[in-house]
């Protein structure tokens, strides 16, 4: 059993082949079980499941956060500092479009973090972030 529980997340996609290219190819998530309607992916040890549901896909609503319009509905990971930078470099090398470019949020304040947002081919927003000091993850 892992030191921390693993999460499971199911989300809608409009095209399973596009999901496989994005999650399996760009993000490097190994594929697990699948059917004609869904695909399991291993996202850094967490189970995410792309479910074919084109009617549920679309542009997410946003809220203002530190000068950016952050998608309300999003998911992602908190990586270590070096892994975050390596992933940002991989996205840039692949010409991945960001909805919020890689940068530092809350600079010089409690909770300072590196963050970036992108959309998968079905419009699902993903955030990848990192803290120099993990004690800041829930700091107030």
C-alpha positions, 0 to 999 in steps of 0.5 A: 500500500502506498504511503499516501492514498491514491486518487481516482478521477473520471472525466469526459472526453470527446475522442478516446484516440485524442485522449490516448495521444494527450495522456499517453503520449504527451504526459507519458501516462501508461494505459491500463484497462479500457473499453470502447467507452473509456480508458484508464491511465496511470497519472503518477500512480493515480488512476484517471479514467477518460470516459467518452461523453462528448456532450459533457465536454466544453470550455470551463468557467474561470475565477480570478486568482493572482491576476489570472483567469483560473478554470474552476473545474480542473485537476492536476498534480503537485510535483517536486520543483525539478520535475515541474520544470522538466514537465514545463520544458517537455510541454514547450518542446511539444509546442503545447498551448498553455491557458496559463503559462508556466510561472510563479503565483503568489510570489513572495507570499505564503503559498508561493508556487510554480504553476501552469495550466493547459487543456486536453483535447476535450477542453478539460483543464489541468494544472501542474504546480510545485512548491519549493517548500511543501509546508506551504501547500496548505499554509494560510 
